[in-house]
Amino acid sequence: MFFTYILKCADATLYVGATNDLDKRLHEHNNLKSGAHYTKIRRPVKLVYFEEFKTLAEARKREAQIKRLSREKKIKLIGNI
């Protein structure tokens, strides 16, 4: 199983990513030196949305679609955060 996810950062910005292990990736975003520089400097981050997919290709495709959305459309997708 693969996931496309949205994180809300401490500065209220949104980060979109894809992974095969949500718990591990969230831990990495909040605790490790490795990983996305964007979230590393905006900790803590909170998982606010995710979708499941059968393949990484599907998850990456959806990640790209969500990244192209405006902030307003991302917030609408997530719901009230």
C-alpha positions as CSV (number, residue, x, y, z in Angstrom):
1,M,0.0,0.0,0.0
2,F,1.2,3.5,-0.9
3,F,0.0,6.9,0.3
4,T,-0.2,10.5,-0.8
5,Y,-0.3,12.8,2.2
6,I,-0.6,16.4,3.3
7,L,1.1,17.8,6.3
8,K,0.3,21.0,8.1
9,C,3.5,22.6,9.3
10,A,4.0,24.7,12.4
11,D,3.9,27.9,10.3
12,A,0.6,26.8,8.8
13,T,2.0,26.0,5.4
14,L,1.1,22.7,3.7
15,Y,3.5,20.0,2.5
16,V,2.5,17.2,0.0
17,G,4.3,13.9,-0.3
18,A,4.1,10.2,-1.0
19,T,5.3,7.2,0.9
20,N,4.7,3.5,1.6
21,D,4.8,4.0,5.4
22,L,2.9,7.0,6.8
23,D,3.9,6.5,10.5
24,K,7.6,6.2,9.6
25,R,7.5,9.1,7.3
26,L,5.8,11.4,9.8
27,H,8.4,10.4,12.4
28,E,11.1,11.3,9.9
29,H,9.5,14.7,9.1
30,N,9.3,15.5,12.8
31,N,12.5,14.0,14.2
32,L,15.3,13.2,11.8
33,K,18.0,15.3,10.2
34,S,17.4,13.5,6.9
35,G,14.2,13.9,4.9
36,A,12.5,17.0,3.4
37,H,14.3,20.2,4.2
38,Y,11.0,22.1,3.8
39,T,9.4,20.3,6.8
40,K,12.7,20.1,8.8
41,I,12.7,23.9,9.3
42,R,8.9,24.1,9.9
43,R,8.5,21.5,12.7
44,P,6.4,20.2,14.2
45,V,4.3,18.9,11.4
46,K,0.9,17.2,11.6
47,L,-0.7,14.7,9.2
48,V,-4.0,16.3,8.1
49,Y,-4.9,14.2,5.0
50,F,-4.0,11.0,3.1
51,E,-5.2,8.8,0.3
52,E,-4.2,5.1,-0.3
53,F,-3.0,3.6,-3.6
54,K,-1.9,0.2,-4.8
55,T,1.2,1.4,-6.6
56,L,3.9,4.1,-6.0
57,A,3.2,5.3,-9.5
58,E,-0.4,6.1,-8.6
59,A,0.6,7.8,-5.4
60,R,3.2,9.9,-7.1
61,K,0.7,10.9,-9.8
62,R,-1.8,12.0,-7.2
63,E,1.0,13.9,-5.3
64,A,1.7,15.8,-8.5
65,Q,-2.0,16.6,-9.0
66,I,-2.4,17.9,-5.4
67,K,0.8,20.0,-5.6
68,R,-0.6,21.8,-8.6
69,L,-3.7,22.8,-6.6
70,S,-3.9,26.3,-5.1
71,R,-3.7,26.5,-1.3
72,E,-7.5,27.2,-1.2
73,K,-8.2,24.0,-3.1
74,K,-5.9,22.0,-0.9
75,I,-7.7,23.3,2.2
76,K,-11.1,22.4,0.6
77,L,-9.7,18.9,-0.1
78,I,-8.5,18.5,3.5
79,G,-11.6,20.0,5.1
80,N,-11.4,22.5,7.9
81,I,-7.9,22.3,9.5
